[in-house]
């Protein structure tokens, strides 16, 4: 599985409370992938990232963030 193309990985990691010491994302055209995760919390699976993004997009917080 891969991360869906519309996912903002940094928002998802914040919502999941995941904080690596070092995070490297691919520089390709989306979907980006996590290519480096060092230390800190355990890396979430692509499935967990996609699921949290779907939850976020259906929330009132997403609607508020889109207004900014």
LUMPAKE-932317 format. One record per residue (C-alpha): residue in three letters; x, y, z. Coordinates in steps of 0.001 Angstrom, whole numbers, plus 500000, padded with zeros to 6 digits. Layout:
N
  drennu      c1      c2      c3
     ALA       X       Y       Z
...
This chain:
68
  drennu      c1      c2      c3
     UNK  500000  500000  500000
     UNK  501111  503564  499433
     UNK  500118  506883  500898
     UNK  497240  508464  498951
     UNK  498226  511361  496698
     UNK  496226  514036  498556
     UNK  497614  513276  502036
     UNK  499541  515954  503929
     UNK  501854  513679  505884
     UNK  502933  516378  508354
     UNK  499307  517044  509391
     UNK  498642  513341  509798
     UNK  501747  512780  511909
     UNK  500725  515646  514175
     UNK  497194  514263  514513
     UNK  498580  510805  515314
     UNK  501010  512283  517845
     UNK  503969  510730  516016
     UNK  507294  512557  516209
     UNK  510427  511109  514659
     UNK  513812  512599  515441
     UNK  514520  512659  511691
     UNK  511921  512473  508899
     UNK  512744  512264  505200
     UNK  510037  512314  502536
     UNK  510477  511426  498887
     UNK  510748  514440  496620
     UNK  508731  512847  493827
     UNK  505395  514034  492551
     UNK  502747  512959  495104
     UNK  502116  510566  496576
     UNK  505137  511197  498762
     UNK  506466  508367  500824
     UNK  508399  508270  504048
     UNK  511897  507201  503028
     UNK  513628  507898  506332
     UNK  512358  507706  509894
     UNK  514830  507754  512761
     UNK  514207  507619  516467
     UNK  511283  508996  518374
     UNK  507923  507274  517983
     UNK  507329  504250  515788
     UNK  506581  504982  512160
     UNK  502876  504629  511312
     UNK  501890  502353  508450
     UNK  500666  503754  505146
     UNK  497245  502346  506039
     UNK  497194  504275  509346
     UNK  498264  507472  507557
     UNK  495554  507126  504909
     UNK  492920  506299  507521
     UNK  493764  509315  509673
     UNK  493750  511594  506626
     UNK  490262  510360  505707
     UNK  489094  511022  509273
     UNK  490649  514498  509228
     UNK  489091  515401  505871
     UNK  485630  514544  507187
     UNK  486121  516631  510345
     UNK  485073  520171  511093
     UNK  488757  520959  511742
     UNK  489536  520286  508072
     UNK  486765  522674  507015
     UNK  488157  525345  509345
     UNK  491714  524820  508112
     UNK  490551  525237  504502
     UNK  489212  528697  505332
     UNK  492688  529919  506351
